[in-house]
Amino acid sequence: MKYYALRLRKGELHSMLHYTGYICILLGLLMLLPIVVALIYGEVKLISSFLYSSLISILIGAIFYRFFKSRGELSLRGAMIFSSSLWLLVCALGALPYYLSGYLSYFDAYFEAMSGFTTTGFSMFPNLDIVPYSIHFWRGFTQWLGGIGIIVLALVILSPSRNIMRLYISEGREERVLPTIRSTVRIILYIYLLYTLISIILYLVAGMPLFDSMFHAFSALSTGGFAMHNSSLAYYHSIWIEIVAMIVMIIGATNFAVHYAILKGKWKEYFKDIETKVSWPLLILGTLIITMFLYNMHYYDILSSLRYSIFQVVSALSTTGFQTVSGPGISKWAGLGMFILTILMIIGAGSCSTGGGIKWIRFGIMLKGISWGIKSFLFPKAKIPRKIHHIFDMNISKEIFEMTGLFIFAYILIYVISVMIVLFYYHNIGQVMFEVASAQSNVGLSCGLMTPASPAITKLVFMLDFWVGRLEIWPILLFITIPLLNIKRRI
């Protein structure tokens, strides 16, 4: 093997650093927004934390932007390495407000930022009920940014011409809403902004205060799951707020291309799409099984069992992480209840959505593959059509089927390794499998296992799972493999 081919060209590296500078400047400017919230709520002491964080981010960005020019076309390999490294840097800078405000150590602040930007929802704040509004705003806003994707957001303004397609793919997206990537990115942002506004209004109508409505719109639409209170949405004791949250979570977990088709009046596309045919049966079946389990165990009456089960199922399948049952409370679901939620979290949300997990389309392709395999055995001489409908009719080639299977295998392998490491520190295998699935699928549902007092190694494993889950494995594997191969070459 010619390992020298794995090296990045100098011009390509300069382009990566140039774009890194641009995005750091953009992030620094966005860090000024919580200052407005701090002024409104009289949190003057926190202004300096956001101001210094902003200046540091802008300074680092200005250095990269000024001294490295865009001089070359990025290969897909280079774009993936850029995306992987950029997310690490963005989280490092996004952690600064938590650290400089004195609320978290830098390690826990990095965990919080990684959880936010990857739209996961685990938190290192020991008591969310006393966290200031400006810090809460930054927590919710990082999830909103992570849902749309920091690179995708930058591409709305940035114009790297030849590089735009590869940068778009590197952030875990492939599908187009419109013929060009630039128009696709812009329409996704417009749809995202529209749904954010609608979500805020729905929460207000349901009786939630204005700031809380904005925060939970950020968190639900991004399928992030950060909450303002220790008891998550159970704090509000409102079935109407729960209904709004479920609607917004489902919206966030649905493919943007499907949203675009619906907004264009093509409602039939939603019901024809393979992801719809996968997600709704999973949601209904999961809800029925858990409802009967809870009722059979005499935890709640039948209506309460239905209410608790459907909310947690929607939260798990959309990979959001809101809870109406506390961590210790959901631990009582151990057995069938937690097992079903674990499976749903691993399956995850829709492709080209704000959600994580394996994704509905991959799960649907593999289910179809089983059907095609059975038919090929029954009718060996027949030509079995391998088609699905996903926005449009698609032929599933051997290459697509192989890559889907490889992705799922890699996903499960990383999951198993993570579970094994965490089991060195926690010995309840059911709880460990539940929380690791929640971390890797960027969900945030918790049974109380991961806390600020958890061992550092388990926090590190979770952060790596956040990162891997958000970028959908391949960029991370490339980011890790290329340096190892180059080291091997020198040896």
C-alpha positions in Angstrom: 0.0 0.0 0.0 1.3 3.5 -0.9 0.8 5.3 2.4 2.1 8.6 1.0 -1.3 8.8 -0.7 -2.8 9.3 2.7 -1.1 12.6 3.3 -3.0 15.9 2.8 -1.7 18.3 0.3 -0.3 21.6 1.6 -3.0 23.6 -0.3 -5.7 21.3 1.0 -4.5 21.8 4.6 -4.4 25.6 4.1 -8.0 25.5 2.9 -9.1 23.5 5.9 -7.4 26.0 8.3 -8.9 28.9 6.4 -12.4 27.5 6.8 -11.7 26.7 10.4 -10.9 30.3 11.0 -14.1 31.4 9.3 -16.3 29.1 11.5 -14.5 30.1 14.7 -15.2 33.8 13.9 -18.8 32.9 13.3 -19.0 31.0 16.5 -17.4 33.9 18.4 -20.0 36.3 17.1 -22.8 33.9 18.1 -21.4 33.8 21.6 -22.4 37.4 22.1 -26.1 36.5 22.0 -26.3 35.2 25.6 -25.0 38.6 26.7 -28.4 40.1 25.7 -30.1 37.4 27.8 -27.8 38.2 30.7 -28.7 41.9 30.5 -32.4 41.2 30.4 -32.3 39.0 33.5 -29.7 41.1 35.4 -26.9 38.4 35.2 -24.2 41.1 34.8 -21.5 38.9 36.4 -21.8 36.4 33.5 -21.3 39.0 30.7 -17.5 38.8 31.0 -17.6 35.0 30.6 -19.3 35.2 27.2 -17.4 38.2 26.1 -14.0 36.6 26.8 -15.1 33.4 25.2 -16.2 35.3 22.2 -12.9 37.2 21.9 -10.9 34.0 22.2 -12.9 32.3 19.5 -12.7 35.3 17.2 -9.0 35.7 17.8 -8.2 32.1 17.0 -10.5 32.3 14.0 -8.9 35.5 12.7 -5.4 34.0 13.0 -6.4 31.0 10.9 -8.4 33.1 8.5 -5.7 35.6 7.9 -2.6 33.4 7.7 -4.1 30.5 5.7 -5.8 31.1 2.4 -8.1 28.7 0.5 -5.7 27.3 -2.0 -7.0 24.0 -3.1 -9.9 21.7 -3.6 -10.8 19.5 -0.7 -11.0 15.8 -1.3 -13.8 13.9 0.4 -11.2 12.5 2.7 -9.9 16.0 3.5 -13.5 17.2 4.1 -14.2 14.4 6.5 -10.9 15.0 8.5 -11.8 18.7 8.5 -15.3 18.1 9.8 -14.1 15.7 12.5 -11.4 18.1 13.8 -13.6 21.1 13.5 -16.3 19.6 15.8 -13.6 19.0 18.4 -12.4 22.6 18.2 -16.0 24.0 18.2 -16.8 22.1 21.4 -13.5 23.2 23.0 -14.5 26.9 22.4 -18.2 26.3 23.2 -17.1 25.0 26.6 -15.5 28.3 27.6 -18.6 30.1 28.9 -19.3 27.2 31.3 -15.7 27.1 32.5 -15.1 30.9 32.7 -18.4 31.4 34.6 -17.1 29.0 37.3 -20.0 26.6 37.1 -18.0 23.6 35.7 -14.5 22.3 35.5 -13.1 22.5 31.9 -13.4 18.8 31.5 -17.1 18.8 32.5 -17.6 22.0 30.5 -16.2 20.2 27.4 -18.6 17.3 28.1 -21.5 19.8 28.3 -20.5 21.5 25.1 -20.0 18.2 23.2 -23.4 17.0 24.5 -24.9 20.3 23.3 -23.5 20.6 19.8 -24.0 16.9 19.1 -27.7 17.3 20.3 -27.3 14.6 22.9 -28.7 16.0 26.1 -26.6 14.6 28.9 -25.6 17.3 31.4 -22.9 17.9 33.9 -24.7 20.6 35.8 -25.5 19.0 39.3 -28.6 21.2 39.7 -30.3 22.5 36.6 -32.9 24.3 38.6 -30.5 27.0 39.7 -28.6 27.5 36.4 -28.8 31.2 35.2 -30.8 32.1 32.2 -27.9 33.2 30.1 -26.1 29.8 30.6 -29.4 28.0 29.8 -29.7 30.0 26.7 -26.2 29.0 25.6 -27.0 25.4 26.4 -30.2 25.4 24.3 -28.6 27.5 21.5 -25.7 25.0 21.1 -28.2 22.3 20.5 -30.1 24.4 18.0 -26.8 25.1 16.2 -25.8 21.4 16.4 -29.2 20.3 15.0 -28.7 22.3 11.8 -25.0 21.6 11.8 -22.3 24.3 12.3 -20.7 23.5 8.9 -24.1 23.6 7.2 -24.9 26.9 8.9 -21.6 28.3 7.7 -22.2 27.1 4.2 -25.2 29.4 4.0 -22.8 32.3 3.9 -19.5 30.7 2.9 -18.9 29.9 -0.7 -16.2 27.4 -1.2 -17.6 26.5 -4.7 -15.9 23.2 -5.5 -15.7 22.2 -1.8 -19.3 22.8 -0.8 -20.6 19.4 -1.7 -17.9 17.5 0.2 -18.2 19.7 3.3 -22.0 19.0 3.3 -21.4 15.3 3.1 -18.7 15.3 5.7 -21.2 16.5 8.4 -23.3 13.3 8.0 -25.7 14.6 5.3 -26.1 13.3 1.7 -29.6 14.1 0.5 -30.5 17.2 -1.5 -33.8 19.1 -1.2 -33.0 21.1 -4.3 -30.6 20.4 -7.2 -27.7 22.4 -5.8 -26.1 22.0 -2.3 -26.2 25.8 -1.7 -29.9 26.0 -2.4 -30.5 22.8 -0.3 -28.6 24.3 2.6 -30.6 27.5 2.4 -34.0 25.8 2.2 -33.1 23.6 5.2 -32.2 26.7 7.2 -35.5 28.5 6.2 -37.5 25.4 7.2 -35.6 25.1 10.5 -36.2 28.8 11.3 -39.9 28.4 10.4 -40.4 25.4 12.6 -38.4 27.1 15.5 -40.9 30.0 15.4 -43.9 27.6 15.2 -42.5 25.5 18.1 -42.1 28.6 20.3 -45.7 29.7 19.6 -47.0 26.1 20.4 -45.2 26.0 23.7 -46.6 29.5 24.6 -50.1 28.4 23.8 -49.6 25.2 25.9 -48.9 27.5 28.9 -45.1 27.5 29.0 -43.3 30.9 29.9 -41.6 32.7 27.0 -38.0 31.9 27.8 -38.8 28.3 28.6 -40.7 28.1 25.3 -37.7 29.4 23.3 -35.3 27.1 25.2 -37.4 24.0 24.7 -38.1 24.9 21.0 -34.3 24.9 20.5 -33.9 21.7 22.4 -36.9 19.7 20.9 -36.6 20.7 17.3 -32.9 19.9 17.3 -33.8 16.6 19.0 -31.3 17.6 21.6 -33.1 17.1 24.9 -31.4 19.6 27.2 -33.8 20.6 29.9 -34.0 23.6 32.3 -35.0 21.5 35.3 -33.8 18.3 36.9 -37.1 16.6 36.3 -37.0 17.6 32.6 -40.5 18.3 31.2 -42.2 16.5 34.2 -41.5 19.8 36.0 -44.5 21.5 34.2 -47.1 18.7 35.0 -48.9 19.5 31.8 -50.2 17.1 29.3 -50.5 19.9 26.7 -46.8 20.7 27.0 -46.0 17.1 26.6 -48.2 16.9 23.4 -46.5 19.9 22.0 -43.1 18.5 22.8 -44.0 15.2 21.1 -45.1 17.0 17.9 -41.9 19.1 17.8 -39.7 16.0 18.5 -41.4 14.2 15.6 -40.9 17.2 13.3 -37.2 17.4 14.2 -36.7 13.7 13.6 -38.3 13.8 10.1 -36.2 14.2 6.9 -35.9 17.9 5.8 -36.6 16.7 2.2 -39.9 15.3 3.4 -40.7 18.5 5.1 -40.0 20.4 1.9 -42.3 18.1 -0.1 -45.1 18.6 2.5 -44.6 22.4 2.5 -44.9 22.3 -1.3 -48.3 20.5 -0.9 -47.1 17.0 -1.7 -48.6 15.3 1.4 -48.7 11.9 -0.3 -44.9 11.8 -0.2 -44.9 11.6 3.6 -47.1 8.5 3.6 -45.2 6.8 0.7 -41.8 7.3 2.2 -40.0 4.3 3.6 -39.0 6.2 6.7 -42.6 6.9 7.5 -43.4 3.2 7.0 -40.6 2.4 9.4 -41.0 5.0 12.1 -44.8 4.9 12.8 -45.0 1.1 13.3 -42.0 1.3 15.6 -43.6 4.1 17.6 -47.0 2.4 17.9 -45.6 -1.0 18.7 -43.1 0.3 21.2 -45.8 2.3 22.9 -48.2 -0.6 23.2 -45.5 -3.0 24.5 -44.3 -0.6 27.2 -47.8 0.4 28.1 -48.8 -3.2 28.8 -45.5 -3.8 30.6 -46.0 -0.8 33.0 -49.6 -1.7 33.6 -48.8 -5.4 34.1 -46.1 -4.5 36.7 -48.7 -2.3 38.5 -46.5 0.8 38.3 -49.4 3.0 37.0 -53.0 2.8 35.9 -53.7 2.1 32.2 -54.0 5.8 31.2 -50.9 6.9 33.1 -49.0 3.9 31.6 -50.0 5.0 28.1 -49.1 8.6 28.8 -45.6 7.8 30.2 -44.9 5.2 27.6 -45.8 7.2 24.5 -43.8 10.2 25.6 -40.6 8.2 26.4 -41.0 6.2 23.1 -41.3 9.4 21.0 -38.3 10.8 22.9 -36.2 7.7 22.3 -37.2 7.1 18.6 -36.7 10.8 17.7 -33.4 10.7 19.7 -34.4 13.8 21.7 -34.0 12.8 25.3 -36.8 14.7 27.1 -38.2 12.7 30.0 -41.4 12.8 32.0 -40.0 10.0 34.3 -36.9 10.8 36.3 -33.7 8.8 36.1 -34.4 6.7 39.3 -38.1 6.4 38.2 -37.2 5.0 34.7 -34.8 2.5 36.4 -38.0 0.8 37.6 -38.7 0.1 33.9 -35.7 -2.3 34.0 -36.4 -5.3 31.9 -38.7 -5.1 28.9 -39.3 -1.3 29.2 -35.7 -0.2 29.1 -34.9 -2.9 26.5 -37.5 -1.5 24.1 -36.3 2.1 24.6 -32.7 0.9 24.1 -33.6 -0.7 20.7 -35.5 2.4 19.6 -32.6 4.7 20.5 -30.2 2.6 18.5 -32.5 2.6 15.5 -32.8 6.4 15.8 -34.4 9.1 13.7 -34.8 10.0 10.0 -31.9 10.7 7.6 -31.2 14.3 6.8 -32.9 15.3 10.1 -31.6 16.6 13.3 -31.7 13.2 14.9 -29.1 10.5 15.5 -28.9 6.7 15.6 -28.6 4.2 12.8 -31.5 6.0 11.0 -34.8 4.8 9.8 -33.8 4.5 6.2 -30.9 2.1 6.9 -33.2 0.0 9.2 -35.8 0.0 6.4 -33.3 -1.1 3.8 -32.1 -4.0 5.9 -35.7 -5.1 6.6 -36.3 -4.9 2.9 -33.1 -6.9 2.3 -34.4 -9.7 4.5 -37.6 -9.8 2.3 -35.6 -9.7 -0.9 -33.3 -12.5 0.4 -36.3 -14.8 1.3 -37.8 -14.2 -2.2 -34.5 -15.0 -3.9 -34.5 -18.4 -2.1 -38.1 -19.1 -2.9 -37.9 -18.0 -6.5 -34.2 -18.4 -7.5 -34.8 -17.8 -11.2 -37.0 -14.7 -10.7 -35.6 -11.2 -11.0 -36.4 -9.6 -7.6 -36.9 -5.8 -7.9 -34.9 -4.0 -5.2 -36.6 -0.7 -4.9 -37.8 1.6 -2.1 -39.5 5.0 -2.1 -37.5 7.7 -0.3 -38.5 11.1 -1.7 -38.4 9.4 -5.0 -38.2 5.8 -6.2 -34.7 4.4 -5.6 -33.0 1.2 -6.8 -30.9 -0.3 -4.0 -27.7 -1.4 -5.6 -25.3 -4.0 -4.2 -23.0 -1.2 -3.2 -25.7 0.7 -1.2 -26.7 -2.5 0.5 -23.1 -3.4 1.5 -22.4 0.2 2.8 -25.6 0.1 4.8 -24.6 -3.3 6.4 -21.1 -2.1 7.0 -22.4 1.1 8.7 -24.7 -0.9 11.0 -21.9 -3.4 11.8 -19.5 -0.6 12.7 -22.2 1.1 14.8 -22.9 -2.0 16.8 -19.2 -2.8 17.2 -18.5 0.7 18.7 -21.5 0.3 20.9 -20.3 -3.1 22.2 -16.8 -1.7 22.9 -18.2 1.3 24.7 -20.5 -0.9 26.9 -17.6 -3.1 27.8 -15.5 -0.2 28.9 -18.2 1.4 31.0 -19.0 -2.0 32.6 -15.5 -1.8 34.3 -17.0 1.0 36.4 -20.8 0.2 36.5 -22.0 -3.3 36.8 -25.7 -3.1 36.0 -25.6 -4.2 32.4 -29.1 -3.1 31.6 -28.5 0.4 32.8 -25.1 0.5 31.0 -26.6 -0.7 27.7 -29.4 1.9 28.0 -27.1 4.9 28.7 -24.4 4.0 26.1 -27.1 3.6 23.5 -28.5 7.0 24.6 -25.0 8.5 24.3 -24.0 7.0 20.9 -27.4 7.8 19.3 -27.3 11.4 20.6 -30.4 10.9 22.7 -29.8 11.9 26.3 -32.4 9.7 28.0 -30.9 8.7 31.4 -31.6 6.3 34.2 -29.3 8.3 36.4 -26.1 6.4 35.7 -24.0 9.3 34.2 -23.6 12.1 36.7 -21.0 14.8 37.4 -19.5 12.3 39.9 -19.0 9.6 37.3 -15.4 8.4 36.6 -13.5 10.5 34.0 -13.0 7.5 31.7 -16.7 6.9 31.4 -17.3 10.6 30.6 -14.6 10.3 28.0 -16.2 7.2 26.4 -19.5 9.1 26.3 -18.0 12.1 24.7 -16.4 9.9 22.0 -19.8 8.3 21.5 -21.4 11.7 21.1 -18.9 12.6 18.5 -19.1 9.3 16.6 -22.8 9.3 16.6 -23.2 12.9 15.4 -20.8 12.5 12.4 -22.0 9.0 11.5 -18.8 7.0 12.1 -17.0 7.2 8.7 -15.4 10.7 9.2 -14.2 9.7 12.7 -12.8 6.4 11.6 -10.9 8.2 8.8 -9.7 10.8 11.2 -8.2 8.1 13.5 -7.0 5.7 10.8 -4.9 8.0 8.6 -2.5 9.1 11.3 -2.1 5.5 12.4 -1.3 4.4 8.9 1.2 7.2 8.5 2.9 6.2 11.8 3.0 2.6 10.6 4.7 3.8 7.4 7.5 5.6 9.3 8.1 2.5 11.5 
